[in-house]
Amino acid sequence: MRFGLIKFTAAAAFMLTAISIKPAAAQTQELQKVVQQLDAAAAKFQSATADLRWDTYERVVRETTIQTGIIFFQKKGAATDMGAVIQKPAKKVVAYSGGQLKLYQPSIDELTLLSAGKNQSQYESFLTLGFGGSGTEMEKQWTITPQGTETIDGVQTTKLDLVPKQESVKNTFTHVIIWTDPVRGVSLKQQFFTPSGDQKICFYTNIKVNGKVDTKAFEIKTTSKTSVKRP
């Protein structure tokens, strides 16, 4: 009787081990496939434009601010330029190029300049996340966990949970979830989580890949009276 119990326990333990290993192996295969798809898409990616909607939730006041506008991403050698125009509720222009981030607020005629410096790769990993980046490069910055597929706007996306590998980055975002179309190398949705409990959800629609980008629509126009801040 005792021997039979031991055999049963051993068999059960083996089955549980097999069950726990199988999903991990499947996740590894799924991740490898996505990384390869993103690498292939990145090799072809030159630019993307899209309509944007950014929903920012502040836990302290329990309020969500909704911003809408347009955005572009454009490859410049090994780097990527990004520009966005927030049209509502108040106009703002964001531009990133060559390691410098600019934020212009026309309503108060103020320009804020931030330099990425030695953290340029980190800046670009956030600002261009899911747009034209290779899967191999993404793996260097993030621990990636596949979470299956989900259809958004008629497109089958792969859902990926990303945890920053650098502790300093975790002070800004504990993790990020992206819904990516790995074939085109673009994200249709992103969700950022902060240590304080705030969240930002980004939606991208009307995405056009490798078309001509009219960068004039994203230009920052300042005057001698513009206030300039360098935090």
C-alpha positions in Angstrom: 0.0 0.0 0.0 2.8 2.3 1.0 4.7 1.5 -2.2 1.7 2.2 -4.3 1.3 5.6 -2.6 5.0 6.4 -3.3 4.5 5.5 -7.0 1.4 7.6 -7.2 3.1 10.6 -5.5 6.2 10.3 -7.8 3.9 10.1 -10.9 2.0 13.1 -9.8 5.1 15.1 -9.2 6.4 14.2 -12.6 3.2 15.3 -14.2 3.2 18.6 -12.4 6.8 19.2 -13.4 5.9 18.5 -17.0 2.9 20.8 -16.8 5.0 23.6 -15.4 7.8 23.2 -18.0 5.5 23.1 -21.0 4.2 26.6 -20.8 7.7 28.0 -20.2 9.0 26.2 -23.2 6.0 27.4 -25.3 6.6 31.0 -24.1 10.3 30.8 -25.1 9.3 29.6 -28.6 6.7 32.3 -28.9 9.1 35.0 -27.8 11.8 33.8 -30.2 9.2 34.0 -33.0 8.1 37.5 -32.1 11.7 38.7 -31.8 12.5 37.3 -35.2 9.4 39.0 -36.7 10.3 42.3 -35.1 13.9 42.0 -36.4 12.6 41.4 -39.9 10.2 44.3 -39.6 12.9 46.6 -38.3 15.1 45.9 -41.3 12.4 47.2 -43.6 11.0 50.0 -41.3 11.7 53.6 -42.5 8.8 55.6 -41.0 5.4 55.5 -39.5 2.6 58.1 -38.9 -0.5 57.6 -36.8 -3.3 59.3 -34.9 -2.8 59.1 -31.2 -4.8 59.1 -28.0 -3.0 59.2 -24.7 -5.0 58.5 -21.5 -3.1 59.4 -18.4 -4.5 58.3 -15.0 -3.4 59.9 -11.8 -4.1 57.7 -8.8 -3.8 60.5 -6.2 -6.7 62.5 -7.7 -8.3 59.6 -9.4 -8.7 61.5 -12.7 -7.9 60.6 -16.3 -6.6 63.2 -18.8 -7.2 62.4 -22.4 -4.9 63.9 -25.1 -5.4 63.4 -28.9 -3.2 64.3 -31.8 -0.8 63.0 -34.4 2.6 61.3 -34.2 5.5 60.2 -36.5 8.6 58.0 -36.3 11.4 58.2 -38.8 14.6 56.2 -39.0 17.8 58.3 -39.2 20.6 55.8 -39.6 20.7 53.6 -36.5 18.6 56.1 -34.5 14.9 57.1 -34.7 13.4 60.6 -34.7 10.0 61.1 -33.2 7.5 64.0 -33.3 4.0 64.5 -31.9 1.5 67.3 -31.9 -1.1 67.2 -29.1 -4.1 69.0 -30.5 -6.5 68.6 -27.6 -7.2 69.6 -24.9 -4.3 72.1 -25.3 -1.8 72.2 -28.1 1.7 70.9 -27.3 4.5 69.8 -29.7 7.0 67.1 -28.8 10.1 66.4 -30.8 13.0 64.0 -30.3 16.1 63.8 -32.4 19.8 63.2 -31.9 19.4 62.6 -28.1 17.5 65.8 -27.4 13.9 65.9 -26.4 11.9 69.1 -26.9 8.5 70.1 -25.5 6.9 73.3 -26.7 3.7 74.7 -25.2 2.4 77.5 -27.4 -0.2 78.7 -24.9 2.6 79.9 -22.5 5.3 80.2 -25.2 7.6 77.9 -23.3 10.2 75.4 -24.7 11.6 72.7 -22.4 14.9 71.0 -23.5 16.1 67.7 -22.2 19.3 66.0 -23.2 19.5 62.2 -23.1 23.3 62.2 -22.9 24.7 58.8 -22.0 21.1 57.6 -21.5 20.2 58.0 -25.2 19.4 54.3 -25.7 17.0 54.5 -22.7 15.3 57.5 -24.1 14.8 55.9 -27.5 13.6 52.7 -25.9 10.7 54.6 -24.3 9.9 57.2 -27.0 10.0 54.8 -30.0 8.8 51.7 -28.1 7.2 49.3 -30.5 7.8 51.5 -33.6 10.6 50.2 -35.9 12.7 48.8 -33.1 14.2 45.3 -33.5 13.3 42.5 -31.1 16.9 41.9 -30.4 17.4 45.5 -29.2 14.2 45.3 -27.2 15.5 42.2 -25.4 18.6 44.2 -24.3 16.5 46.8 -22.5 13.6 44.7 -21.3 12.7 41.3 -19.9 9.9 40.3 -22.3 7.0 38.0 -21.4 4.5 37.0 -24.2 0.9 37.2 -23.1 -0.8 35.7 -26.2 -2.6 37.5 -29.0 -5.4 40.1 -29.1 -7.3 41.6 -32.0 -7.3 45.4 -32.1 -9.0 47.3 -34.9 -9.1 44.1 -37.0 -5.3 43.5 -36.6 -4.1 40.5 -34.7 -1.5 41.8 -32.2 0.9 40.1 -29.9 0.7 41.2 -26.3 4.0 41.6 -24.6 4.8 42.5 -21.0 8.0 44.4 -20.6 10.0 44.9 -17.4 13.0 47.2 -17.5 16.3 45.5 -16.9 17.9 48.6 -15.4 16.9 49.4 -11.9 17.0 53.2 -12.5 14.3 52.8 -15.2 12.1 50.9 -12.8 11.9 54.1 -10.8 9.9 55.6 -13.7 8.0 52.6 -15.0 7.7 49.2 -13.2 6.6 47.6 -16.4 5.0 48.3 -19.8 2.5 46.2 -21.8 2.5 46.7 -25.6 0.1 45.3 -28.2 2.4 45.0 -31.2 1.8 44.1 -34.9 5.2 42.3 -35.3 4.8 42.0 -39.0 4.8 45.7 -39.6 6.8 46.6 -36.5 4.3 49.0 -34.9 2.3 49.2 -31.7 -1.4 49.7 -31.7 -1.6 50.1 -27.9 0.7 50.6 -25.0 0.1 50.7 -21.2 2.7 52.2 -18.8 2.7 51.5 -15.1 4.5 53.7 -12.5 5.6 52.9 -9.0 3.1 55.4 -7.6 0.1 53.7 -9.3 -0.3 56.1 -12.1 -0.9 54.7 -15.6 -0.7 55.9 -19.2 -2.5 54.1 -22.0 -1.6 55.0 -25.6 -3.8 54.1 -28.5 -2.5 54.4 -32.1 -4.8 54.3 -35.1 -4.7 55.1 -38.8 -1.1 53.8 -38.8 0.8 54.2 -42.1 4.1 52.6 -42.5 7.0 53.7 -44.8 5.0 56.5 -46.4 6.2 60.1 -46.8 6.3 62.0 -43.6 5.4 65.7 -43.7 7.7 66.9 -40.8 6.6 70.5 -41.3 3.4 69.6 -39.4 5.5 68.8 -36.4 7.9 71.8 -36.4 8.4 73.8 -33.3 8.3 77.5 -34.0 9.7 79.8 -31.4 10.7 83.5 -31.2 13.2 85.6 -29.2 10.4 85.9 -26.6 10.0 82.2 -26.0 11.0 81.1 -22.5 13.5 78.2 -22.6 13.9 75.8 -19.7 16.7 73.2 -19.3 15.8 71.1 -16.2 
